[in-house]
Amino acid sequence: MILKVLKVNSGLISDRTNCYIVQDEKTKETMVIDPGGEVEKIIQMLDILNANLKYIYLTHCHGDHIGALKSLKEQKGGKILIHRYDAEGLYNKDKSLTDYIGIEEIHLEADSRVDDDTIHLGNIEFKVIHTPGHTIGGSCLYCKQENLLFSGDTIFHGTWGRTDLPTSNFTDIINSITQKILVLPESTIVYPGHGKSTMIKEELPIYYELKPRED
């Protein structure tokens, strides 16, 4: 599997969004995860990879994760996938918070509303894990073969996502992390929606022993 990480600017958000591009090397089937902004940067990387864009996966509906969605869809195609509980956020600014971060409304429909489904890129398999808390339809993508998780804004290096936004809930996000994410193999690499990557084993003490990270 080829994995590229692009840090893109998204409106007024100072913390750049991690946009991930994953590709099956044999088939060139490709998925863009969370195209938050700077569509030219994303398309340039797709062209370098000679990508066959199959999916645009959205871990949740917030504007800083979908800012380049419309342009990317128009220029490169690909099926838009988002959890069914967050699909409304693609055309509801009160849930996408596009006004709040200073970007244009999206007004798109998802091509598929996913649940606990399985997604394939060539021979690579990704499991959708519904992880409500940051939003009601937040989700993660887990790839057992590659031992990695794309966690959106559910879990970060040393902390969890905000729970003071529409449809967010603190109890839900802690349950999502402890019951659905931290049960994965401890060697799993976690690629979050912002900031640097981490590993499951590095995050366990925060939630199970109530110890803050010191690094």
Stockholm file with secondary structure:
# STOCKHOLM 1.0

chainA/1-215         MILKVLKVNSGLISDRTNCYIVQDEKTKETMVIDPGGEVEKIIQMLDILNANLKYIYLTHCHGDHIGALKSLKEQKGGKILIHRYDAEGLYNKDKSLTDYIGIEEIHLEADSRVDDDTIHLGNIEFKVIHTPGHTIGGSCLYCKQENLLFSGDTIFHGTWGRTDLPTSNFTDIINSITQKILVLPESTIVYPGHGKSTMIKEELPIYYELKPRED
#=GR chainA/1-215 SS CEEEEEEEEETTEEEEEEEEEEECTTTCEEEEECCCSCHHHHHHHHHHTTCEEEEEEESSCCHHHHTTHHHHHHHHCCEEEEETTTGGGGSCHHHHCHHHHTCCCCCCCCSEEESSCEEEETTEEEEEEECTTSSTTCEEEEETTTTEEEEETSEETTEECCCSSTTCCHHHHHHHIIIIITTSCTTCEEEESBSCCEEHHHHHHHHHSCCCCCC
#=GC SS_cons         CEEEEEEEEETTEEEEEEEEEEECTTTCEEEEECCCSCHHHHHHHHHHTTCEEEEEEESSCCHHHHTTHHHHHHHHCCEEEEETTTGGGGSCHHHHCHHHHTCCCCCCCCSEEESSCEEEETTEEEEEEECTTSSTTCEEEEETTTTEEEEETSEETTEECCCSSTTCCHHHHHHHIIIIITTSCTTCEEEESBSCCEEHHHHHHHHHSCCCCCC
//
